[in-house]
């Protein structure tokens, strides 16, 4: 169990995110990436992403920091919270009621946009996405840290959720100005054709554990599913799920679906004192993926049972060894059983809502904006506000700064975009830039990590400009 936990934590604290779709770019008028947030947005010219470098996306998000789970030890090294030297009360005081860790990996294989006619803009993209969402209540860590601190000991765990999915998407987008209908209005939409590899989710609604020196009594209630291929359940001798395994031979088409992005922007340009004020709203990933009955495995936990026959329960060495043996995974402890599937299963995507307002001045070379976003994830809705300042001293060059809050502690972001009229362009920046880092050492390996919350990214990419409308100039 400790190896599983440290693998997750090390992944979170050591990976620098590479995010091709930066929120800081939302109000950058010449950004080739802003249409991912609002399908109505268009850059100043068409573009093609440079193969292999046009869009790599690795995101890490959490509500904890390195010091939440890693502590200095008397030998000068850093130890996990399970180490006996770590004070239980100090560790638990640093936790919130719920700890979450989310991760996402995406890669755009194809990314291109071009103008047709006077003001119509098309986009085509092909990419793959892998996402992980988790929500872990504080009681889980109390159980892992304290074990059977007293005899007997009771734990009541509720709302422990873990989910992951992997899918490919082919999208076609179209944006058009509607000045003839309403001056300053532009609308856009995308249709995304989805092909899923797998979708796995486990929800432990209730897990009551009564521990004593003679036995463990467990009462479990939960649901889960394994959809698609590549992931298969592992069963114990009693026929209950005690984990999941990766099966490369089973990888293939798991499910098919469709999703839509919809967006609109309205800019005031009627000779008024507020000319340059723009309002925008959009929704992305509004869709679903459906899995056939033979590609669906449904799981359920609803039973009470007993573990007995343990030796050395109550001693530090015995308790640790028994926990490693019996609690290889809390999902295994919940003892899910496989249910009969009588129909196809459908899962919705995590849609995101964006609403922004920005104001341009200095002949449209500078603007400030405020963006609200809400991501409707598997287990919770994440809200964020981003304040942006953008400046384009010359046509091909943009500088942007942002300040975000609500989702986590307040963070700074920045972006530099170079998009020439013709030739190779570049964008580089970060939505979440930590100004303070600390060195984390574990088993001789040092990791540079943010000293506060584990949430950071670096976004970059290369594009080839195709020319176009040059609307601003």
Buried (B, 14 or more C-beta within 10 A) or exposed (E): BBEEBBEBBBBBBBBEBBBBBBBBBBBBBBBBBBBBBBBBBBBBBBBBBBEEBBBBBBBBBBBBBBBBBBBEBEEEEBBBBBBEEBEBEEBBEBBEEBBBBBBBBBBBBBBBBBBEEEBBBBBBBBBBBBBBBBBBBBBBBBBBBBBBEEEEBEBEBBBBBBBBBBBBBBBEBBBBBBEEEEEBBBBBBBBBBBBBBBBBBBBBBBBBBBBBEEBBBBBBBBBBBBBBBBBBBEBEEEEBBBEBEEEEEBBEEBBBBBBBBBBBBBBBBEEEEEBBBBBBBBBBBBBBBBBBEEBBBBBBBBBEEEBEEBEEBBEEEBBBBBBEEBBBBBBBBBBBBBEEBEEBBEBBBBBBBBBBBBBBEEEEBBBBBBBBBBBBBBBBEBEBBBBBBBBBEEBBBBBBBBBBEBBBBEBBBBBBBBBBBEEEBBBBBBBBBBEEBBEBEBEEEEBEBBBBBBBBBBBBBBBBBBEBBEBEE
